[in-house]
Amino acid sequence: MGAYRSAEAAYWAFFTTYNDRSPSGRAGAMSYPHVRVAAGRDEPIVTNTAAEYEQLDNWSAVEQQGWAWTQPITPRVMHRSPDKVHFAGGWTRFRADGSEISRNRLLYIATEMDDGWGTQGAFGVEGCLTGEAARESNQAALALVERMMTTLAAGEVDAWLDCFHYPNVIVFAPGQIEYYETREEVDQAYRPFVSTPTPISHDTRITSTGPRAALVEQSITQGGVYFEQCFLVVEREGVWAASAVSAVRPYG
């Protein structure tokens, strides 16, 4: 439903409509289906229409914290194709007196649908750690993605499946969101693909970090096919695994 002229406009509208406390404006800033994945929430939230989103979104929880407005950060373009953009973005929430409530860093997925650009999804780490405070989470997230790539290259399906939390979300082309409740569903969908060993080379780096999660961005060539992607890697009960991934083919 998003009808903005650019991916950047869709990003800023994500926050403008929130600060306006406009349910219809907020819903109109999204592409559908829309997905939210947060480090502290086991279940992704998928909404299929603007009407569903408008019913879901409200401001009561943040207003109880004394929230007055949210200040977005200037986004960095991570990956771009003609109809899909990954932004490294985020926000800080403030009270009316200017004191800070919380901050978060997220992947924002902007897509161009029939009406224009909107936000298809957001993956959040629920925090903002830097420097030494982020070191342990960063190491764990990078080790997980490296293990994922190694098992994928070797065609080791069961070990590859261990690299994910379930439920799991994969965002592909605009409007294409795959939602898997269980490991068995991912196994059924991807075993024929993963079971064939394939040469892989990749450049992987941390985008942003929270206390129990990290966003990891990657450029990858798999079997001669180049694409770019971003993982939300989360720690749950001592296990680091990917909760969501979004992929971009830069040149179609």
The 8 nearest C-alpha neighbors of each residue, nearest first, counted from 0:
[[1, 30, 27, 29, 114, 2, 31, 117],
 [2, 0, 117, 28, 29, 116, 30, 27],
 [1, 3, 115, 114, 116, 0, 117, 4],
 [4, 2, 116, 115, 5, 9, 1, 8],
 [3, 5, 115, 116, 8, 2, 6, 9],
 [6, 4, 8, 7, 3, 116, 9, 115],
 [5, 7, 9, 8, 109, 116, 10, 84],
 [6, 8, 10, 5, 9, 11, 109, 74],
 [9, 7, 5, 11, 10, 6, 3, 12],
 [8, 10, 117, 12, 6, 7, 11, 3],
 [11, 9, 7, 13, 8, 12, 6, 118],
 [10, 12, 13, 8, 14, 9, 15, 7],
 [13, 11, 15, 9, 14, 10, 16, 8],
 [12, 14, 10, 11, 15, 16, 28, 9],
 [15, 13, 17, 12, 16, 11, 18, 71],
 [16, 14, 12, 18, 17, 13, 19, 11],
 [15, 17, 25, 19, 14, 18, 24, 21],
 [16, 18, 14, 20, 19, 15, 25, 21],
 [17, 19, 15, 20, 16, 68, 14, 69],
 [18, 20, 16, 21, 17, 15, 24, 14],
 [21, 19, 17, 18, 16, 22, 58, 25],
 [20, 22, 24, 19, 23, 16, 25, 17],
 [23, 21, 25, 53, 24, 26, 20, 56],
 [24, 22, 26, 25, 21, 27, 53, 49],
 [25, 23, 27, 21, 26, 16, 22, 28],
 [24, 26, 16, 22, 28, 27, 23, 21],
 [27, 25, 23, 49, 53, 28, 24, 52],
 [26, 28, 24, 25, 1, 29, 0, 23],
 [29, 27, 1, 25, 117, 26, 13, 12],
 [28, 30, 118, 117, 1, 27, 26, 119],
 [31, 29, 119, 117, 0, 1, 118, 33],
 [32, 30, 33, 47, 48, 174, 119, 29],
 [31, 33, 47, 46, 174, 30, 48, 34],
 [32, 34, 31, 119, 46, 120, 45, 30],
 [35, 33, 45, 120, 44, 46, 36, 119],
 [34, 36, 121, 44, 120, 43, 122, 37],
 [37, 35, 122, 43, 121, 123, 34, 44],
 [38, 36, 123, 40, 39, 122, 124, 35],
 [37, 39, 124, 40, 233, 212, 123, 125],
 [38, 40, 37, 41, 125, 124, 211, 233],
 [39, 41, 37, 42, 38, 43, 36, 44],
 [42, 40, 39, 43, 166, 38, 37, 165],
 [41, 43, 40, 44, 166, 36, 167, 37],
 [44, 42, 36, 35, 45, 41, 34, 40],
 [45, 43, 35, 34, 42, 46, 36, 33],
 [44, 46, 34, 33, 43, 47, 35, 32],
 [47, 45, 33, 32, 52, 51, 48, 34],
 [46, 48, 32, 31, 33, 45, 51, 49],
 [49, 47, 51, 50, 46, 31, 52, 32],
 [48, 50, 52, 26, 51, 53, 27, 0],
 [49, 51, 53, 48, 52, 54, 26, 23],
 [50, 52, 48, 54, 49, 53, 46, 55],
 [53, 51, 49, 55, 54, 50, 26, 46],
 [52, 54, 50, 22, 26, 55, 51, 56],
 [55, 53, 51, 52, 56, 50, 57, 22],
 [56, 54, 52, 53, 51, 57, 46, 50],
 [55, 57, 53, 54, 52, 22, 58, 25],
 [58, 56, 59, 55, 22, 60, 54, 20],
 [57, 59, 61, 60, 62, 56, 20, 17],
 [58, 60, 62, 61, 57, 63, 64, 56],
 [59, 61, 63, 62, 58, 64, 57, 66],
 [62, 60, 64, 63, 66, 59, 58, 65],
 [61, 63, 66, 65, 59, 64, 60, 58],
 [62, 64, 61, 60, 65, 59, 66, 58],
 [65, 63, 61, 62, 66, 60, 100, 94],
 [64, 66, 62, 63, 94, 67, 61, 95],
 [67, 65, 94, 62, 61, 64, 93, 68],
 [66, 68, 94, 95, 93, 65, 62, 69],
 [69, 67, 93, 18, 66, 92, 70, 94],
 [70, 68, 92, 91, 93, 71, 18, 90],
 [69, 71, 91, 90, 92, 72, 68, 93],
 [72, 70, 90, 89, 69, 91, 73, 14],
 [71, 73, 89, 90, 74, 88, 70, 91],
 [72, 74, 71, 88, 75, 89, 87, 11],
 [75, 73, 88, 87, 86, 72, 76, 89],
 [74, 76, 87, 86, 77, 88, 73, 85],
 [75, 77, 86, 78, 85, 87, 74, 79],
 [76, 78, 85, 86, 75, 87, 79, 84],
 [79, 77, 85, 84, 76, 227, 247, 80],
 [78, 80, 84, 249, 83, 85, 81, 77],
 [79, 81, 249, 83, 82, 250, 84, 248],
 [80, 82, 83, 79, 249, 250, 251, 84],
 [83, 81, 111, 80, 110, 173, 84, 112],
 [82, 84, 110, 80, 109, 79, 81, 111],
 [85, 83, 79, 109, 78, 108, 80, 86],
 [86, 84, 108, 78, 77, 107, 76, 79],
 [87, 85, 76, 107, 75, 77, 106, 88],
 [88, 86, 106, 75, 74, 105, 76, 77],
 [89, 87, 74, 105, 86, 104, 72, 106],
 [88, 90, 104, 105, 103, 72, 71, 87],
 [89, 91, 71, 70, 72, 103, 102, 69],
 [90, 92, 102, 70, 69, 101, 71, 93],
 [91, 93, 69, 100, 101, 99, 68, 102],
 [94, 92, 99, 100, 98, 68, 97, 66],
 [93, 95, 66, 67, 97, 96, 98, 65],
 [94, 96, 67, 97, 93, 66, 98, 65],
 [97, 95, 94, 98, 93, 67, 99, 65],
 [98, 96, 94, 95, 93, 99, 67, 68],
 [99, 97, 94, 93, 96, 100, 95, 92],
 [98, 100, 93, 101, 92, 94, 97, 91],
 [101, 99, 92, 93, 98, 94, 102, 66],
 [102, 100, 92, 91, 99, 103, 93, 126],
 [101, 103, 91, 90, 126, 92, 127, 104],
 [102, 104, 126, 125, 89, 127, 90, 105],
 [103, 105, 89, 88, 127, 123, 124, 126],
 [106, 104, 123, 89, 122, 88, 87, 107],
 [105, 107, 87, 122, 121, 86, 88, 108],
 [108, 106, 121, 86, 85, 120, 105, 109],
 [107, 109, 85, 120, 119, 118, 84, 121],
 [108, 110, 118, 84, 119, 6, 117, 83],
 [111, 109, 83, 173, 116, 82, 117, 119],
 [110, 112, 116, 82, 115, 83, 117, 173],
 [111, 113, 115, 114, 116, 110, 173, 30],
 [112, 114, 115, 111, 0, 2, 116, 1],
 [115, 113, 2, 112, 0, 1, 116, 111],
 [116, 114, 2, 111, 3, 112, 1, 113],
 [115, 117, 111, 3, 1, 2, 110, 6],
 [118, 116, 1, 29, 30, 9, 28, 109],
 [117, 119, 109, 29, 30, 120, 108, 9],
 [120, 118, 30, 33, 108, 109, 29, 110],
 [121, 119, 34, 108, 33, 35, 118, 107],
 [120, 122, 107, 35, 106, 108, 36, 105],
 [123, 121, 36, 106, 105, 37, 35, 231],
 [122, 124, 105, 37, 125, 104, 38, 36],
 [123, 125, 209, 38, 212, 126, 213, 104],
 [126, 124, 103, 123, 209, 38, 104, 37],
 [127, 125, 209, 103, 124, 102, 104, 210],
 [126, 128, 209, 103, 208, 104, 102, 129],
 [129, 127, 133, 208, 209, 132, 126, 210],
 [130, 128, 133, 132, 131, 127, 208, 134],
 [131, 129, 132, 133, 134, 128, 208, 137],
 [130, 132, 134, 133, 129, 135, 128, 137],
 [131, 133, 130, 134, 129, 128, 135, 136],
 [134, 132, 129, 128, 131, 136, 130, 135],
 [135, 133, 131, 137, 136, 132, 138, 130],
 [136, 134, 138, 137, 133, 139, 132, 131],
 [137, 135, 139, 138, 134, 133, 140, 212],
 [136, 138, 134, 140, 135, 139, 133, 141],
 [137, 139, 135, 141, 136, 140, 142, 134],
 [138, 140, 142, 136, 137, 141, 143, 135],
 [141, 139, 143, 137, 142, 138, 232, 136],
 [140, 142, 144, 138, 143, 139, 137, 145],
 [143, 141, 145, 139, 140, 144, 138, 146],
 [142, 144, 146, 140, 141, 145, 147, 139],
 [143, 145, 147, 141, 146, 142, 148, 140],
 [144, 146, 142, 148, 147, 143, 141, 149],
 [147, 145, 149, 143, 144, 148, 150, 142],
 [148, 146, 144, 145, 150, 149, 159, 162],
 [147, 149, 151, 145, 146, 150, 152, 144],
 [150, 148, 146, 152, 151, 147, 145, 153],
 [149, 151, 155, 153, 159, 147, 152, 148],
 [152, 150, 148, 154, 153, 149, 147, 193],
 [151, 153, 197, 196, 149, 150, 154, 198],
 [152, 154, 196, 150, 151, 155, 149, 197],
 [153, 155, 196, 194, 195, 151, 193, 152],
 [156, 154, 150, 153, 158, 157, 159, 151],
 [155, 157, 159, 158, 194, 154, 193, 160],
 [158, 156, 160, 159, 155, 161, 186, 150],
 [157, 159, 161, 160, 156, 155, 150, 162],
 [160, 158, 156, 150, 161, 157, 162, 147],
 [159, 161, 157, 162, 158, 163, 156, 182],
 [162, 160, 158, 159, 163, 157, 240, 164],
 [161, 163, 240, 160, 159, 147, 241, 143],
 [164, 162, 241, 240, 161, 160, 242, 165],
 [163, 165, 242, 240, 241, 167, 166, 162],
 [166, 164, 167, 181, 180, 182, 163, 242],
 [165, 167, 180, 179, 181, 164, 42, 168],
 [168, 166, 165, 179, 242, 243, 178, 164],
 [169, 167, 243, 178, 177, 179, 244, 170],
 [168, 170, 244, 177, 245, 243, 176, 171],
 [171, 169, 245, 176, 175, 244, 177, 246],
 [170, 172, 175, 246, 245, 176, 169, 173],
 [171, 173, 175, 174, 170, 83, 247, 246],
 [174, 172, 110, 175, 112, 111, 171, 83],
 [173, 175, 32, 31, 172, 176, 30, 112],
 [176, 174, 172, 171, 173, 170, 177, 32],
 [175, 177, 170, 169, 171, 174, 178, 168],
 [176, 178, 169, 168, 170, 179, 175, 171],
 [179, 177, 168, 167, 176, 180, 169, 166],
 [178, 180, 167, 166, 181, 184, 185, 168],
 [181, 179, 166, 165, 167, 178, 184, 182],
 [182, 180, 183, 184, 165, 179, 166, 185],
 [181, 183, 185, 184, 186, 165, 160, 180],
 [182, 184, 186, 181, 185, 187, 180, 188],
 [183, 185, 187, 186, 181, 182, 179, 188],
 [186, 184, 188, 182, 187, 183, 189, 179],
 [187, 185, 183, 190, 184, 189, 188, 182],
 [186, 188, 184, 185, 189, 190, 183, 191],
 [189, 187, 185, 186, 184, 190, 191, 192],
 [188, 190, 192, 186, 191, 187, 185, 193],
 [189, 191, 193, 186, 192, 194, 187, 188],
 [192, 190, 189, 194, 193, 195, 188, 187],
 [191, 193, 189, 190, 194, 195, 188, 154],
 [194, 192, 190, 154, 195, 191, 156, 189],
 [193, 195, 154, 190, 191, 156, 192, 155],
 [194, 196, 154, 193, 197, 192, 191, 153],
 [197, 195, 154, 153, 152, 194, 198, 151],
 [196, 198, 152, 222, 195, 199, 221, 153],
 [199, 197, 222, 152, 221, 200, 196, 223],
 [200, 198, 221, 220, 152, 197, 222, 201],
 [201, 199, 220, 219, 221, 198, 202, 218],
 [200, 202, 219, 218, 203, 220, 199, 217],
 [201, 203, 218, 217, 219, 204, 200, 216],
 [204, 202, 217, 216, 201, 218, 215, 205],
 [205, 203, 216, 215, 206, 217, 202, 141],
 [204, 206, 215, 207, 214, 216, 137, 213],
 [205, 207, 214, 215, 216, 204, 87, 208],
 [208, 206, 214, 213, 205, 104, 127, 209],
 [207, 209, 213, 128, 127, 212, 133, 124],
 [208, 210, 126, 124, 212, 127, 128, 211],
 [209, 211, 212, 126, 208, 128, 136, 133],
 [212, 210, 234, 209, 233, 136, 38, 213],
 [213, 211, 233, 209, 124, 232, 208, 210],
 [214, 212, 208, 232, 207, 124, 209, 231],
 [213, 215, 231, 206, 207, 230, 205, 232],
 [214, 216, 205, 230, 206, 229, 204, 213],
 [217, 215, 229, 204, 203, 228, 206, 205],
 [216, 218, 203, 228, 202, 227, 229, 219],
 [219, 217, 227, 202, 201, 226, 228, 203],
 [220, 218, 201, 226, 225, 200, 227, 217],
 [219, 221, 225, 224, 200, 199, 223, 201],
 [222, 220, 199, 224, 223, 198, 219, 225],
 [221, 223, 198, 197, 224, 199, 220, 225],
 [222, 224, 221, 220, 225, 198, 199, 197],
 [225, 223, 221, 220, 222, 226, 219, 248],
 [226, 224, 220, 219, 221, 223, 227, 248],
 [227, 225, 248, 219, 247, 218, 220, 249],
 [228, 226, 218, 247, 217, 246, 219, 248],
 [227, 229, 246, 217, 245, 247, 216, 218],
 [228, 230, 216, 215, 245, 244, 217, 246],
 [231, 229, 244, 215, 214, 243, 232, 241],
 [230, 232, 214, 243, 241, 242, 213, 244],
 [231, 233, 241, 213, 240, 212, 140, 230],
 [234, 232, 212, 239, 240, 38, 211, 241],
 [233, 235, 239, 238, 211, 237, 212, 240],
 [236, 234, 238, 237, 233, 239, 211, 240],
 [237, 235, 238, 234, 239, 233, 211, 240],
 [236, 238, 235, 234, 239, 233, 211, 240],
 [237, 239, 235, 234, 236, 240, 233, 164],
 [240, 238, 234, 233, 235, 232, 237, 143],
 [239, 241, 163, 162, 232, 164, 233, 238],
 [242, 240, 232, 163, 231, 243, 164, 233],
 [243, 241, 164, 167, 231, 232, 163, 240],
 [244, 242, 168, 231, 167, 241, 230, 169],
 [243, 245, 230, 169, 229, 170, 231, 168],
 [244, 246, 170, 228, 229, 169, 171, 230],
 [245, 247, 228, 171, 227, 170, 229, 244],
 [248, 246, 227, 249, 226, 228, 80, 78],
 [247, 249, 226, 251, 250, 80, 227, 246],
 [250, 248, 80, 79, 247, 251, 226, 78],
 [251, 249, 248, 80, 81, 79, 226, 247],
 [250, 248, 249, 80, 81, 247, 82, 226]]
